[in-house]
């Protein structure tokens, strides 16, 4: 069973996720600021990996005129998102699936937080291209996921992230083997190859990195 379909994992996600990511709430605040620089007050925002709803909730509270189209492969996580959003769910269209489940747009901005590190290189590039096709020219994409500098010790940095999140260092080896994390240079190259420009790093926390890019 995949973690995001595990009832116990889903039930604890809203409580545990913020503890595992350095500056989790601030990451959401920064994302809202970066999107708002290019998105109009009534924009529709594409959220790839919307399960849980915490990201949409933060963005919806920051920008009361925005609406959201969220996609996620896990039906259980989308159910959690609806519960998390409460009355704000009226501003969000949540669909099960990958980015291909989203309409063509164009959207006024997009996010893909804590998601791309689960995808192999080819899948990542396809996902980024699909997001790019759905954005209006000049719109911003904000991404954040595990990524390390060229030649860095992936296992060591993942271990530090795990310890921050309350896990044991011994699990880092297993995580490093199954998590297809790329280098910072590779991540930025994929964004460029997908058609994005003005790529800028805005967030770093142990093995996590966040970028803003322009369609």
PyMOL commands that place a pseudoatom at each C-alpha (Angstrom):
pseudoatom trace, name=CA, resn=UNK, resi=1, chain=A, elem=C, hetatm=0, pos=[0.000, 0.000, 0.000]
pseudoatom trace, name=CA, resn=UNK, resi=2, chain=A, elem=C, hetatm=0, pos=[1.354, 3.439, -0.939]
pseudoatom trace, name=CA, resn=UNK, resi=3, chain=A, elem=C, hetatm=0, pos=[1.689, 5.827, 2.043]
pseudoatom trace, name=CA, resn=UNK, resi=4, chain=A, elem=C, hetatm=0, pos=[-0.746, 8.337, 0.577]
pseudoatom trace, name=CA, resn=UNK, resi=5, chain=A, elem=C, hetatm=0, pos=[-3.415, 5.618, 0.420]
pseudoatom trace, name=CA, resn=UNK, resi=6, chain=A, elem=C, hetatm=0, pos=[-2.719, 4.384, 3.947]
pseudoatom trace, name=CA, resn=UNK, resi=7, chain=A, elem=C, hetatm=0, pos=[-5.581, 5.465, 6.274]
pseudoatom trace, name=CA, resn=UNK, resi=8, chain=A, elem=C, hetatm=0, pos=[-3.218, 5.889, 9.248]
pseudoatom trace, name=CA, resn=UNK, resi=9, chain=A, elem=C, hetatm=0, pos=[-0.818, 8.044, 7.208]
pseudoatom trace, name=CA, resn=UNK, resi=10, chain=A, elem=C, hetatm=0, pos=[-3.645, 10.174, 5.839]
pseudoatom trace, name=CA, resn=UNK, resi=11, chain=A, elem=C, hetatm=0, pos=[-5.225, 10.612, 9.276]
pseudoatom trace, name=CA, resn=UNK, resi=12, chain=A, elem=C, hetatm=0, pos=[-1.998, 12.021, 10.722]
pseudoatom trace, name=CA, resn=UNK, resi=13, chain=A, elem=C, hetatm=0, pos=[-0.838, 13.998, 7.675]
pseudoatom trace, name=CA, resn=UNK, resi=14, chain=A, elem=C, hetatm=0, pos=[-2.201, 17.415, 8.660]
pseudoatom trace, name=CA, resn=UNK, resi=15, chain=A, elem=C, hetatm=0, pos=[-0.410, 17.172, 11.997]
pseudoatom trace, name=CA, resn=UNK, resi=16, chain=A, elem=C, hetatm=0, pos=[2.852, 15.590, 10.892]
pseudoatom trace, name=CA, resn=UNK, resi=17, chain=A, elem=C, hetatm=0, pos=[3.566, 17.303, 7.546]
pseudoatom trace, name=CA, resn=UNK, resi=18, chain=A, elem=C, hetatm=0, pos=[4.322, 20.755, 9.016]
pseudoatom trace, name=CA, resn=UNK, resi=19, chain=A, elem=C, hetatm=0, pos=[6.751, 19.178, 11.487]
pseudoatom trace, name=CA, resn=UNK, resi=20, chain=A, elem=C, hetatm=0, pos=[8.766, 17.476, 8.754]
pseudoatom trace, name=CA, resn=UNK, resi=21, chain=A, elem=C, hetatm=0, pos=[9.473, 20.526, 6.589]
pseudoatom trace, name=CA, resn=UNK, resi=22, chain=A, elem=C, hetatm=0, pos=[11.606, 23.419, 7.877]
pseudoatom trace, name=CA, resn=UNK, resi=23, chain=A, elem=C, hetatm=0, pos=[9.560, 26.610, 7.763]
pseudoatom trace, name=CA, resn=UNK, resi=24, chain=A, elem=C, hetatm=0, pos=[6.481, 24.820, 6.396]
pseudoatom trace, name=CA, resn=UNK, resi=25, chain=A, elem=C, hetatm=0, pos=[4.049, 27.682, 7.025]
pseudoatom trace, name=CA, resn=UNK, resi=26, chain=A, elem=C, hetatm=0, pos=[6.582, 30.225, 5.788]
pseudoatom trace, name=CA, resn=UNK, resi=27, chain=A, elem=C, hetatm=0, pos=[7.087, 28.195, 2.603]
pseudoatom trace, name=CA, resn=UNK, resi=28, chain=A, elem=C, hetatm=0, pos=[3.367, 28.601, 1.929]
pseudoatom trace, name=CA, resn=UNK, resi=29, chain=A, elem=C, hetatm=0, pos=[3.509, 32.328, 2.709]
pseudoatom trace, name=CA, resn=UNK, resi=30, chain=A, elem=C, hetatm=0, pos=[6.439, 32.822, 0.353]
pseudoatom trace, name=CA, resn=UNK, resi=31, chain=A, elem=C, hetatm=0, pos=[4.620, 30.825, -2.326]
pseudoatom trace, name=CA, resn=UNK, resi=32, chain=A, elem=C, hetatm=0, pos=[1.598, 33.119, -2.060]
pseudoatom trace, name=CA, resn=UNK, resi=33, chain=A, elem=C, hetatm=0, pos=[3.780, 36.220, -2.338]
pseudoatom trace, name=CA, resn=UNK, resi=34, chain=A, elem=C, hetatm=0, pos=[5.645, 34.903, -5.395]
pseudoatom trace, name=CA, resn=UNK, resi=35, chain=A, elem=C, hetatm=0, pos=[2.462, 33.848, -7.193]
pseudoatom trace, name=CA, resn=UNK, resi=36, chain=A, elem=C, hetatm=0, pos=[0.719, 37.148, -6.418]
pseudoatom trace, name=CA, resn=UNK, resi=37, chain=A, elem=C, hetatm=0, pos=[3.487, 39.130, -8.108]
pseudoatom trace, name=CA, resn=UNK, resi=38, chain=A, elem=C, hetatm=0, pos=[2.261, 37.793, -11.455]
pseudoatom trace, name=CA, resn=UNK, resi=39, chain=A, elem=C, hetatm=0, pos=[-1.275, 36.488, -10.837]
pseudoatom trace, name=CA, resn=UNK, resi=40, chain=A, elem=C, hetatm=0, pos=[-4.299, 38.806, -10.872]
pseudoatom trace, name=CA, resn=UNK, resi=41, chain=A, elem=C, hetatm=0, pos=[-6.511, 39.106, -7.774]
pseudoatom trace, name=CA, resn=UNK, resi=42, chain=A, elem=C, hetatm=0, pos=[-9.094, 36.785, -9.349]
pseudoatom trace, name=CA, resn=UNK, resi=43, chain=A, elem=C, hetatm=0, pos=[-6.685, 34.195, -10.755]
pseudoatom trace, name=CA, resn=UNK, resi=44, chain=A, elem=C, hetatm=0, pos=[-7.256, 30.461, -10.971]
pseudoatom trace, name=CA, resn=UNK, resi=45, chain=A, elem=C, hetatm=0, pos=[-4.221, 28.629, -9.588]
pseudoatom trace, name=CA, resn=UNK, resi=46, chain=A, elem=C, hetatm=0, pos=[-3.202, 25.107, -10.615]
pseudoatom trace, name=CA, resn=UNK, resi=47, chain=A, elem=C, hetatm=0, pos=[-2.035, 23.002, -7.654]
pseudoatom trace, name=CA, resn=UNK, resi=48, chain=A, elem=C, hetatm=0, pos=[-0.251, 19.769, -8.586]
pseudoatom trace, name=CA, resn=UNK, resi=49, chain=A, elem=C, hetatm=0, pos=[-0.091, 17.444, -5.592]
pseudoatom trace, name=CA, resn=UNK, resi=50, chain=A, elem=C, hetatm=0, pos=[-3.049, 19.040, -3.821]
pseudoatom trace, name=CA, resn=UNK, resi=51, chain=A, elem=C, hetatm=0, pos=[-3.759, 16.209, -1.392]
pseudoatom trace, name=CA, resn=UNK, resi=52, chain=A, elem=C, hetatm=0, pos=[-4.055, 17.205, 2.241]
pseudoatom trace, name=CA, resn=UNK, resi=53, chain=A, elem=C, hetatm=0, pos=[-5.293, 20.698, 1.390]
pseudoatom trace, name=CA, resn=UNK, resi=54, chain=A, elem=C, hetatm=0, pos=[-2.850, 22.605, 3.613]
pseudoatom trace, name=CA, resn=UNK, resi=55, chain=A, elem=C, hetatm=0, pos=[-1.235, 24.395, 0.686]
pseudoatom trace, name=CA, resn=UNK, resi=56, chain=A, elem=C, hetatm=0, pos=[-4.537, 25.454, -0.874]
pseudoatom trace, name=CA, resn=UNK, resi=57, chain=A, elem=C, hetatm=0, pos=[-5.851, 26.546, 2.514]
pseudoatom trace, name=CA, resn=UNK, resi=58, chain=A, elem=C, hetatm=0, pos=[-2.866, 28.839, 3.059]
pseudoatom trace, name=CA, resn=UNK, resi=59, chain=A, elem=C, hetatm=0, pos=[-3.104, 30.308, -0.443]
pseudoatom trace, name=CA, resn=UNK, resi=60, chain=A, elem=C, hetatm=0, pos=[-6.872, 30.765, -0.222]
pseudoatom trace, name=CA, resn=UNK, resi=61, chain=A, elem=C, hetatm=0, pos=[-6.552, 32.621, 3.061]
pseudoatom trace, name=CA, resn=UNK, resi=62, chain=A, elem=C, hetatm=0, pos=[-3.779, 34.824, 1.654]
pseudoatom trace, name=CA, resn=UNK, resi=63, chain=A, elem=C, hetatm=0, pos=[-5.667, 35.708, -1.559]
pseudoatom trace, name=CA, resn=UNK, resi=64, chain=A, elem=C, hetatm=0, pos=[-9.456, 35.734, -1.079]
pseudoatom trace, name=CA, resn=UNK, resi=65, chain=A, elem=C, hetatm=0, pos=[-10.126, 36.256, -4.790]
pseudoatom trace, name=CA, resn=UNK, resi=66, chain=A, elem=C, hetatm=0, pos=[-8.240, 33.227, -6.044]
pseudoatom trace, name=CA, resn=UNK, resi=67, chain=A, elem=C, hetatm=0, pos=[-9.805, 29.945, -7.078]
pseudoatom trace, name=CA, resn=UNK, resi=68, chain=A, elem=C, hetatm=0, pos=[-7.958, 26.644, -7.337]
pseudoatom trace, name=CA, resn=UNK, resi=69, chain=A, elem=C, hetatm=0, pos=[-7.811, 23.553, -9.520]
pseudoatom trace, name=CA, resn=UNK, resi=70, chain=A, elem=C, hetatm=0, pos=[-6.062, 20.829, -7.548]
pseudoatom trace, name=CA, resn=UNK, resi=71, chain=A, elem=C, hetatm=0, pos=[-4.972, 17.394, -8.750]
pseudoatom trace, name=CA, resn=UNK, resi=72, chain=A, elem=C, hetatm=0, pos=[-3.628, 14.458, -6.749]
pseudoatom trace, name=CA, resn=UNK, resi=73, chain=A, elem=C, hetatm=0, pos=[-3.451, 10.710, -7.479]
pseudoatom trace, name=CA, resn=UNK, resi=74, chain=A, elem=C, hetatm=0, pos=[-4.745, 9.785, -4.008]
pseudoatom trace, name=CA, resn=UNK, resi=75, chain=A, elem=C, hetatm=0, pos=[-8.511, 9.878, -3.450]
pseudoatom trace, name=CA, resn=UNK, resi=76, chain=A, elem=C, hetatm=0, pos=[-7.904, 9.564, 0.294]
pseudoatom trace, name=CA, resn=UNK, resi=77, chain=A, elem=C, hetatm=0, pos=[-5.657, 12.614, 0.339]
pseudoatom trace, name=CA, resn=UNK, resi=78, chain=A, elem=C, hetatm=0, pos=[-8.190, 14.605, -1.667]
pseudoatom trace, name=CA, resn=UNK, resi=79, chain=A, elem=C, hetatm=0, pos=[-10.883, 13.689, 0.857]
pseudoatom trace, name=CA, resn=UNK, resi=80, chain=A, elem=C, hetatm=0, pos=[-8.570, 15.013, 3.566]
pseudoatom trace, name=CA, resn=UNK, resi=81, chain=A, elem=C, hetatm=0, pos=[-8.087, 18.193, 1.533]
pseudoatom trace, name=CA, resn=UNK, resi=82, chain=A, elem=C, hetatm=0, pos=[-11.841, 18.779, 1.437]
pseudoatom trace, name=CA, resn=UNK, resi=83, chain=A, elem=C, hetatm=0, pos=[-12.068, 18.342, 5.202]
pseudoatom trace, name=CA, resn=UNK, resi=84, chain=A, elem=C, hetatm=0, pos=[-9.070, 20.604, 5.755]
pseudoatom trace, name=CA, resn=UNK, resi=85, chain=A, elem=C, hetatm=0, pos=[-10.481, 23.335, 3.546]
pseudoatom trace, name=CA, resn=UNK, resi=86, chain=A, elem=C, hetatm=0, pos=[-13.927, 23.355, 5.146]
pseudoatom trace, name=CA, resn=UNK, resi=87, chain=A, elem=C, hetatm=0, pos=[-15.868, 26.355, 3.757]
pseudoatom trace, name=CA, resn=UNK, resi=88, chain=A, elem=C, hetatm=0, pos=[-12.895, 27.254, 1.535]
pseudoatom trace, name=CA, resn=UNK, resi=89, chain=A, elem=C, hetatm=0, pos=[-13.554, 24.063, -0.453]
pseudoatom trace, name=CA, resn=UNK, resi=90, chain=A, elem=C, hetatm=0, pos=[-16.152, 26.041, -2.420]
pseudoatom trace, name=CA, resn=UNK, resi=91, chain=A, elem=C, hetatm=0, pos=[-13.238, 27.805, -4.138]
pseudoatom trace, name=CA, resn=UNK, resi=92, chain=A, elem=C, hetatm=0, pos=[-11.391, 24.607, -5.064]
pseudoatom trace, name=CA, resn=UNK, resi=93, chain=A, elem=C, hetatm=0, pos=[-12.059, 22.045, -7.795]
pseudoatom trace, name=CA, resn=UNK, resi=94, chain=A, elem=C, hetatm=0, pos=[-10.229, 18.897, -6.643]
pseudoatom trace, name=CA, resn=UNK, resi=95, chain=A, elem=C, hetatm=0, pos=[-9.666, 16.080, -9.151]
pseudoatom trace, name=CA, resn=UNK, resi=96, chain=A, elem=C, hetatm=0, pos=[-8.054, 12.693, -8.758]
pseudoatom trace, name=CA, resn=UNK, resi=97, chain=A, elem=C, hetatm=0, pos=[-5.131, 12.107, -11.093]
pseudoatom trace, name=CA, resn=UNK, resi=98, chain=A, elem=C, hetatm=0, pos=[-1.887, 13.632, -12.308]
pseudoatom trace, name=CA, resn=UNK, resi=99, chain=A, elem=C, hetatm=0, pos=[-1.515, 17.014, -13.984]
pseudoatom trace, name=CA, resn=UNK, resi=100, chain=A, elem=C, hetatm=0, pos=[-3.124, 15.484, -17.084]
pseudoatom trace, name=CA, resn=UNK, resi=101, chain=A, elem=C, hetatm=0, pos=[-6.427, 15.508, -15.164]
pseudoatom trace, name=CA, resn=UNK, resi=102, chain=A, elem=C, hetatm=0, pos=[-6.332, 19.312, -15.156]
pseudoatom trace, name=CA, resn=UNK, resi=103, chain=A, elem=C, hetatm=0, pos=[-8.023, 21.345, -17.901]
pseudoatom trace, name=CA, resn=UNK, resi=104, chain=A, elem=C, hetatm=0, pos=[-5.946, 23.280, -20.402]
pseudoatom trace, name=CA, resn=UNK, resi=105, chain=A, elem=C, hetatm=0, pos=[-6.311, 26.610, -18.591]
pseudoatom trace, name=CA, resn=UNK, resi=106, chain=A, elem=C, hetatm=0, pos=[-4.647, 29.003, -19.013]
pseudoatom trace, name=CA, resn=UNK, resi=107, chain=A, elem=C, hetatm=0, pos=[-4.000, 29.332, -15.292]
pseudoatom trace, name=CA, resn=UNK, resi=108, chain=A, elem=C, hetatm=0, pos=[-2.695, 32.441, -13.586]
pseudoatom trace, name=CA, resn=UNK, resi=109, chain=A, elem=C, hetatm=0, pos=[-0.093, 30.512, -11.609]
pseudoatom trace, name=CA, resn=UNK, resi=110, chain=A, elem=C, hetatm=0, pos=[0.833, 27.028, -10.438]
pseudoatom trace, name=CA, resn=UNK, resi=111, chain=A, elem=C, hetatm=0, pos=[2.433, 25.202, -7.536]
pseudoatom trace, name=CA, resn=UNK, resi=112, chain=A, elem=C, hetatm=0, pos=[4.008, 21.787, -7.144]
pseudoatom trace, name=CA, resn=UNK, resi=113, chain=A, elem=C, hetatm=0, pos=[5.213, 21.495, -3.567]
pseudoatom trace, name=CA, resn=UNK, resi=114, chain=A, elem=C, hetatm=0, pos=[6.782, 18.397, -2.009]
pseudoatom trace, name=CA, resn=UNK, resi=115, chain=A, elem=C, hetatm=0, pos=[5.786, 16.315, -5.024]
pseudoatom trace, name=CA, resn=UNK, resi=116, chain=A, elem=C, hetatm=0, pos=[8.382, 16.217, -7.803]
pseudoatom trace, name=CA, resn=UNK, resi=117, chain=A, elem=C, hetatm=0, pos=[10.916, 14.278, -5.714]
pseudoatom trace, name=CA, resn=UNK, resi=118, chain=A, elem=C, hetatm=0, pos=[8.650, 11.223, -6.045]
pseudoatom trace, name=CA, resn=UNK, resi=119, chain=A, elem=C, hetatm=0, pos=[8.992, 11.252, -9.857]
pseudoatom trace, name=CA, resn=UNK, resi=120, chain=A, elem=C, hetatm=0, pos=[11.774, 9.887, -12.023]
pseudoatom trace, name=CA, resn=UNK, resi=121, chain=A, elem=C, hetatm=0, pos=[13.554, 12.352, -14.322]
pseudoatom trace, name=CA, resn=UNK, resi=122, chain=A, elem=C, hetatm=0, pos=[11.412, 11.606, -17.389]
pseudoatom trace, name=CA, resn=UNK, resi=123, chain=A, elem=C, hetatm=0, pos=[8.162, 11.841, -15.427]
pseudoatom trace, name=CA, resn=UNK, resi=124, chain=A, elem=C, hetatm=0, pos=[9.305, 15.111, -13.881]
pseudoatom trace, name=CA, resn=UNK, resi=125, chain=A, elem=C, hetatm=0, pos=[10.052, 16.658, -17.229]
pseudoatom trace, name=CA, resn=UNK, resi=126, chain=A, elem=C, hetatm=0, pos=[6.697, 15.528, -18.620]
pseudoatom trace, name=CA, resn=UNK, resi=127, chain=A, elem=C, hetatm=0, pos=[4.937, 16.980, -15.562]
pseudoatom trace, name=CA, resn=UNK, resi=128, chain=A, elem=C, hetatm=0, pos=[6.742, 20.304, -15.840]
pseudoatom trace, name=CA, resn=UNK, resi=129, chain=A, elem=C, hetatm=0, pos=[5.969, 20.522, -19.569]
pseudoatom trace, name=CA, resn=UNK, resi=130, chain=A, elem=C, hetatm=0, pos=[2.302, 19.777, -18.862]
pseudoatom trace, name=CA, resn=UNK, resi=131, chain=A, elem=C, hetatm=0, pos=[2.199, 22.517, -16.235]
pseudoatom trace, name=CA, resn=UNK, resi=132, chain=A, elem=C, hetatm=0, pos=[3.902, 24.967, -18.610]
pseudoatom trace, name=CA, resn=UNK, resi=133, chain=A, elem=C, hetatm=0, pos=[1.330, 24.292, -21.332]
pseudoatom trace, name=CA, resn=UNK, resi=134, chain=A, elem=C, hetatm=0, pos=[-1.461, 25.161, -18.882]
pseudoatom trace, name=CA, resn=UNK, resi=135, chain=A, elem=C, hetatm=0, pos=[-0.029, 28.505, -17.721]
pseudoatom trace, name=CA, resn=UNK, resi=136, chain=A, elem=C, hetatm=0, pos=[-0.601, 31.857, -19.328]
pseudoatom trace, name=CA, resn=UNK, resi=137, chain=A, elem=C, hetatm=0, pos=[2.628, 33.498, -20.565]
pseudoatom trace, name=CA, resn=UNK, resi=138, chain=A, elem=C, hetatm=0, pos=[4.346, 35.293, -17.722]
pseudoatom trace, name=CA, resn=UNK, resi=139, chain=A, elem=C, hetatm=0, pos=[2.652, 33.289, -14.970]
pseudoatom trace, name=CA, resn=UNK, resi=140, chain=A, elem=C, hetatm=0, pos=[4.729, 31.899, -12.118]
pseudoatom trace, name=CA, resn=UNK, resi=141, chain=A, elem=C, hetatm=0, pos=[5.340, 28.307, -11.107]
pseudoatom trace, name=CA, resn=UNK, resi=142, chain=A, elem=C, hetatm=0, pos=[6.542, 27.583, -7.573]
pseudoatom trace, name=CA, resn=UNK, resi=143, chain=A, elem=C, hetatm=0, pos=[8.124, 24.190, -6.859]
pseudoatom trace, name=CA, resn=UNK, resi=144, chain=A, elem=C, hetatm=0, pos=[9.779, 22.753, -3.755]
pseudoatom trace, name=CA, resn=UNK, resi=145, chain=A, elem=C, hetatm=0, pos=[11.198, 19.278, -3.152]
pseudoatom trace, name=CA, resn=UNK, resi=146, chain=A, elem=C, hetatm=0, pos=[14.291, 17.344, -2.097]
pseudoatom trace, name=CA, resn=UNK, resi=147, chain=A, elem=C, hetatm=0, pos=[17.339, 18.367, -4.124]
pseudoatom trace, name=CA, resn=UNK, resi=148, chain=A, elem=C, hetatm=0, pos=[21.068, 18.485, -3.329]
pseudoatom trace, name=CA, resn=UNK, resi=149, chain=A, elem=C, hetatm=0, pos=[24.125, 20.212, -4.737]
pseudoatom trace, name=CA, resn=UNK, resi=150, chain=A, elem=C, hetatm=0, pos=[26.303, 18.420, -7.271]
pseudoatom trace, name=CA, resn=UNK, resi=151, chain=A, elem=C, hetatm=0, pos=[28.533, 15.935, -5.448]
pseudoatom trace, name=CA, resn=UNK, resi=152, chain=A, elem=C, hetatm=0, pos=[26.706, 16.365, -2.128]
pseudoatom trace, name=CA, resn=UNK, resi=153, chain=A, elem=C, hetatm=0, pos=[25.962, 13.427, 0.168]
pseudoatom trace, name=CA, resn=UNK, resi=154, chain=A, elem=C, hetatm=0, pos=[22.306, 12.719, -0.613]
pseudoatom trace, name=CA, resn=UNK, resi=155, chain=A, elem=C, hetatm=0, pos=[21.941, 10.195, 2.182]
pseudoatom trace, name=CA, resn=UNK, resi=156, chain=A, elem=C, hetatm=0, pos=[23.489, 12.558, 4.697]
pseudoatom trace, name=CA, resn=UNK, resi=157, chain=A, elem=C, hetatm=0, pos=[21.246, 15.476, 3.798]
pseudoatom trace, name=CA, resn=UNK, resi=158, chain=A, elem=C, hetatm=0, pos=[18.133, 13.294, 3.730]
pseudoatom trace, name=CA, resn=UNK, resi=159, chain=A, elem=C, hetatm=0, pos=[19.126, 12.008, 7.165]
pseudoatom trace, name=CA, resn=UNK, resi=160, chain=A, elem=C, hetatm=0, pos=[19.238, 15.562, 8.501]
pseudoatom trace, name=CA, resn=UNK, resi=161, chain=A, elem=C, hetatm=0, pos=[15.786, 16.231, 7.059]
pseudoatom trace, name=CA, resn=UNK, resi=162, chain=A, elem=C, hetatm=0, pos=[14.476, 13.040, 8.634]
pseudoatom trace, name=CA, resn=UNK, resi=163, chain=A, elem=C, hetatm=0, pos=[15.911, 13.911, 12.018]
pseudoatom trace, name=CA, resn=UNK, resi=164, chain=A, elem=C, hetatm=0, pos=[14.290, 17.352, 11.756]
pseudoatom trace, name=CA, resn=UNK, resi=165, chain=A, elem=C, hetatm=0, pos=[10.986, 15.599, 11.107]
pseudoatom trace, name=CA, resn=UNK, resi=166, chain=A, elem=C, hetatm=0, pos=[11.410, 13.322, 14.117]
pseudoatom trace, name=CA, resn=UNK, resi=167, chain=A, elem=C, hetatm=0, pos=[12.581, 10.181, 12.314]
pseudoatom trace, name=CA, resn=UNK, resi=168, chain=A, elem=C, hetatm=0, pos=[15.575, 7.981, 13.006]
pseudoatom trace, name=CA, resn=UNK, resi=169, chain=A, elem=C, hetatm=0, pos=[18.782, 8.461, 10.995]
pseudoatom trace, name=CA, resn=UNK, resi=170, chain=A, elem=C, hetatm=0, pos=[18.831, 4.742, 10.193]
pseudoatom trace, name=CA, resn=UNK, resi=171, chain=A, elem=C, hetatm=0, pos=[15.892, 5.173, 7.812]
pseudoatom trace, name=CA, resn=UNK, resi=172, chain=A, elem=C, hetatm=0, pos=[17.870, 7.615, 5.648]
pseudoatom trace, name=CA, resn=UNK, resi=173, chain=A, elem=C, hetatm=0, pos=[19.628, 4.899, 3.648]
pseudoatom trace, name=CA, resn=UNK, resi=174, chain=A, elem=C, hetatm=0, pos=[16.348, 3.316, 2.590]
pseudoatom trace, name=CA, resn=UNK, resi=175, chain=A, elem=C, hetatm=0, pos=[14.808, 6.673, 1.764]
pseudoatom trace, name=CA, resn=UNK, resi=176, chain=A, elem=C, hetatm=0, pos=[17.845, 7.752, -0.270]
pseudoatom trace, name=CA, resn=UNK, resi=177, chain=A, elem=C, hetatm=0, pos=[17.636, 4.581, -2.361]
pseudoatom trace, name=CA, resn=UNK, resi=178, chain=A, elem=C, hetatm=0, pos=[13.957, 4.887, -3.224]
pseudoatom trace, name=CA, resn=UNK, resi=179, chain=A, elem=C, hetatm=0, pos=[13.644, 8.679, -3.515]
pseudoatom trace, name=CA, resn=UNK, resi=180, chain=A, elem=C, hetatm=0, pos=[14.744, 9.790, -6.997]
pseudoatom trace, name=CA, resn=UNK, resi=181, chain=A, elem=C, hetatm=0, pos=[16.156, 13.124, -5.823]
pseudoatom trace, name=CA, resn=UNK, resi=182, chain=A, elem=C, hetatm=0, pos=[18.145, 15.104, -8.400]
pseudoatom trace, name=CA, resn=UNK, resi=183, chain=A, elem=C, hetatm=0, pos=[20.859, 17.692, -8.043]
pseudoatom trace, name=CA, resn=UNK, resi=184, chain=A, elem=C, hetatm=0, pos=[20.103, 21.398, -7.959]
pseudoatom trace, name=CA, resn=UNK, resi=185, chain=A, elem=C, hetatm=0, pos=[21.683, 21.781, -11.404]
pseudoatom trace, name=CA, resn=UNK, resi=186, chain=A, elem=C, hetatm=0, pos=[19.524, 18.965, -12.821]
pseudoatom trace, name=CA, resn=UNK, resi=187, chain=A, elem=C, hetatm=0, pos=[16.359, 20.420, -11.327]
pseudoatom trace, name=CA, resn=UNK, resi=188, chain=A, elem=C, hetatm=0, pos=[17.034, 23.840, -12.809]
pseudoatom trace, name=CA, resn=UNK, resi=189, chain=A, elem=C, hetatm=0, pos=[17.929, 22.276, -16.174]
pseudoatom trace, name=CA, resn=UNK, resi=190, chain=A, elem=C, hetatm=0, pos=[14.603, 20.426, -16.270]
pseudoatom trace, name=CA, resn=UNK, resi=191, chain=A, elem=C, hetatm=0, pos=[12.710, 23.654, -15.569]
pseudoatom trace, name=CA, resn=UNK, resi=192, chain=A, elem=C, hetatm=0, pos=[14.497, 25.323, -18.487]
pseudoatom trace, name=CA, resn=UNK, resi=193, chain=A, elem=C, hetatm=0, pos=[13.907, 22.322, -20.761]
pseudoatom trace, name=CA, resn=UNK, resi=194, chain=A, elem=C, hetatm=0, pos=[10.193, 22.453, -19.909]
pseudoatom trace, name=CA, resn=UNK, resi=195, chain=A, elem=C, hetatm=0, pos=[10.087, 26.043, -21.155]
pseudoatom trace, name=CA, resn=UNK, resi=196, chain=A, elem=C, hetatm=0, pos=[10.459, 28.068, -17.955]
pseudoatom trace, name=CA, resn=UNK, resi=197, chain=A, elem=C, hetatm=0, pos=[12.753, 31.068, -17.558]
pseudoatom trace, name=CA, resn=UNK, resi=198, chain=A, elem=C, hetatm=0, pos=[13.850, 33.476, -14.794]
pseudoatom trace, name=CA, resn=UNK, resi=199, chain=A, elem=C, hetatm=0, pos=[14.443, 30.483, -12.506]
pseudoatom trace, name=CA, resn=UNK, resi=200, chain=A, elem=C, hetatm=0, pos=[15.343, 31.595, -8.992]
pseudoatom trace, name=CA, resn=UNK, resi=201, chain=A, elem=C, hetatm=0, pos=[16.015, 29.694, -5.782]
pseudoatom trace, name=CA, resn=UNK, resi=202, chain=A, elem=C, hetatm=0, pos=[14.000, 31.198, -2.908]
pseudoatom trace, name=CA, resn=UNK, resi=203, chain=A, elem=C, hetatm=0, pos=[13.954, 28.474, -0.245]
pseudoatom trace, name=CA, resn=UNK, resi=204, chain=A, elem=C, hetatm=0, pos=[16.375, 25.960, 1.265]
pseudoatom trace, name=CA, resn=UNK, resi=205, chain=A, elem=C, hetatm=0, pos=[16.014, 23.726, 4.307]
pseudoatom trace, name=CA, resn=UNK, resi=206, chain=A, elem=C, hetatm=0, pos=[18.458, 20.844, 4.672]
pseudoatom trace, name=CA, resn=UNK, resi=207, chain=A, elem=C, hetatm=0, pos=[17.759, 18.654, 1.592]
pseudoatom trace, name=CA, resn=UNK, resi=208, chain=A, elem=C, hetatm=0, pos=[14.729, 20.678, 0.490]
pseudoatom trace, name=CA, resn=UNK, resi=209, chain=A, elem=C, hetatm=0, pos=[14.920, 23.419, -2.151]
pseudoatom trace, name=CA, resn=UNK, resi=210, chain=A, elem=C, hetatm=0, pos=[12.304, 25.726, -3.636]
pseudoatom trace, name=CA, resn=UNK, resi=211, chain=A, elem=C, hetatm=0, pos=[12.317, 27.650, -6.911]
pseudoatom trace, name=CA, resn=UNK, resi=212, chain=A, elem=C, hetatm=0, pos=[10.112, 30.165, -8.677]
pseudoatom trace, name=CA, resn=UNK, resi=213, chain=A, elem=C, hetatm=0, pos=[10.089, 30.154, -12.483]
pseudoatom trace, name=CA, resn=UNK, resi=214, chain=A, elem=C, hetatm=0, pos=[8.208, 32.033, -15.191]
pseudoatom trace, name=CA, resn=UNK, resi=215, chain=A, elem=C, hetatm=0, pos=[6.212, 30.490, -18.047]
for i in range(1, 215): cmd.bond("trace and resi %d" % i, "trace and resi %d" % (i + 1))
show_as sticks, trace
zoom trace
